[in-house]
Every structure is written in C-alpha cells, then in structure tokens.
C-alpha cells in the first residue's frame, strides 16, 4: 500500500475448500474445457497411494467427452529443482496434455507453475526463463497462459496453490530463483483436508510454521494493505488454534481444513505486499546450503529473527500483538513477547528450536552468510553482516 493508501490486491484463483472437494476434479477440468490432463506429483505421494486415488477419479467419473488422464508424472524433485521440471516438460509434450493437475506440496505446486510458463513460451528448458535471481514479469510481457491448471495442496504451509510466484532451484548454480507473473497461479485450487491427513506430525508442524511465517512477514511489512492484514491476522490465529490439534491427531479433519485455509490466506497476503521478508531471506539460504526442509527452516528462524531483529518489527508491534494475543507491553518488549508465543507454539507441537540435530559444521558460516546476503530477497531489505552471523550462530547452535 502506498503512502496515499492506493494498493492492488490480486486473487484470480477460484477456491473449492472442504473435505471431499477433491471429488470435483474431473468436473472442474471439464468446465475449463480440458480433455487430456497431466497429473504432476512426487514419488512420496505415489508411494502412499494418494496419486493413485486421485488418478482413479478420472476413470470413476468419466462420462462421454469428459476429461481423461493423459499421463502421470511423479518425479518432481525437492525445492522445485529445474532439471526435474525440464523432464516434466518433455513428458507433457509427449503426452499431448492440454491441462495440468498439480498434486503435492510447495515444490510440486511451484514446479507446475514453471511447467505452465515453459509450455506457454515454448522453451526447451525452464532455465531459459531464469536469467536473474528475481524475475518480475510486467505488462505487456505478462500474457494469459491458456493452459487449464488446477492445484491440490497436500501440505498446509506454502500456500503456493494461490500465488502468482514460484521458487525454483537452479541446481547447476546452487541458487534459488524467484519468479513472479500474474496468470502463473492456478485457475482453481482445491483445499481438501483428506489430502493432508497422512502428513507426519513433524512435517505437519514444520509446514504449519511456514504458514505462520508468511503471516508474520505480511504483518511486518510497513505498508501492508487492509485486505492482506486481515488475512494475515486471521491466519495467525487459526494456526495457533489448530496446528497443535492437527499435530496431535492427524485425522482431525476440522483442524486440517483450518490449517489449509490459514495457509492459503497467509501466503496470498504476503505476496499482496511483497517486499522485506527477513525470515525467508535466511531460510532460502540455509535451506539451499544445508538442505534443510523449508518449513523447518522457517520454524526455527521465525522466533530467532524476531528476537535478534526486533527493531525491524517495532513499528508494527500492535499488529503482532493482535495476531498473537499479547495484551501488554509496547515496542521492542511487545515484539519479544510475540516471539515468546512463537517459541511456545514450537514447544507445543514438539518442533526443534534450532538446527543442532543436523550437526551443521561451523565452518559453513561464511558460505551460509554469503547466501543470505545474496539471496533474492536481500534486494528488498539488505541485512547487516553482524545480524546475519548472529542469527546463523543461534539457529545452528554455535553460540
């Protein structure tokens, strides 16, 4: 939101939310005018049977002239690695698919966005689209991509099913690229709690903390607009109420659905006012260098950054107090009280408070610090070297 109060809020994706909504998939593709659907997922979801269950819907519900599966691709790599997307691109062309179904967590959801972009621009490799660490496509470069695209998240954390951005790992360079373009997001997102009930407790906790990080970084933006702020505060409250329930009982559909809804709201809000995001600045770098799951990285770093970089959050302390139910204190004291609430939530869901279980060698500090300093998000908020090293030392258990 500018100093005049003007802002743009983009929400093009239609939402179908609630237990059992995944049953609508064949009809949704039919409504999008699609005949041959490519289902894109990962091997883990194939192994636990989720891919087969969703694929079977197209046989069970197929009527005359209805959509069918052109193929199933389950080799998407973690962190949306560009090489695995290139293989999916080749497979999509071989099958003649005219629609894309993304079934998975953030890596799958973001990979399919790049797959759609590559199909639209008729490139041979997604790396042709990744010329810089951050690519923000502007009008008139932005074009509607006429590839029907439905996203079904199987984790409640990234919110990637709604957003017009994607994070892609360029394995050749060892860096993560950010790309933003309207129409990159799915036409329809299906948030079905049944798709998340098999998520283990640790992963449930980590992905939920990823969503909370999105909410906090929305509230931390000095010019967050009213739409984004409302979604971020509601999301933060839903996560605090429902994440412990979902971790304790993976089959709690009400808690699982609330987490899916909160995740979608949080990520959509953070991109509505995209800018300074110091927690993600660290988590991108540590995730890439040390191969730590993105949700776990955010979970550990969120309270650490809030504590060590409290002055950054002081101007928005009242927003944070509202989100975390903190009633007393002002300024820095209030920010630290909110960070304490986050640490309490981590303890409640049995999530580690640091990275010591990964035994990261202290000799990696220069490499991690350089990755933080050169992360794409550093363009919006350069971080002091002393702060970078302090956060890394605390998070990795070196101090």
ABEGO torsion letter per residue (X at the ends): XBAAGBBBBBBABBBBBEBGAAAAAAAAAAAAGBABBBBBBBAAAAAAGAAAAAAAAAAAABBBGBBBBAEBBAABBBGGBAAAAAAAAAAAAAAGBABBBBBEBAAAAAAAAAAAAAAAAGBABAAAABABABBBBBOAABBBBABBBBBBBABBAAGAAABABBBBBBAAAGBBBBBBBBGABBABBBBBAAAAAABBAAAAAAAAAAAAAAAAAAAABAABBAAAAAAAAAAAAAAAAAAAAAAABAABAAAAAAAAAAAAAAAAAAAABBEBBAAAAAAAAAAAAAGBBAAAAAAAAAAAAAAAAAAAAAAAAAAAAAAAGBABEBEAAAAAAAAAAAAAAAAAAGBBABAAAAGBBAAAAAAAAAAAAABAAAAABBBBAAAAAAAAAAAAGAX
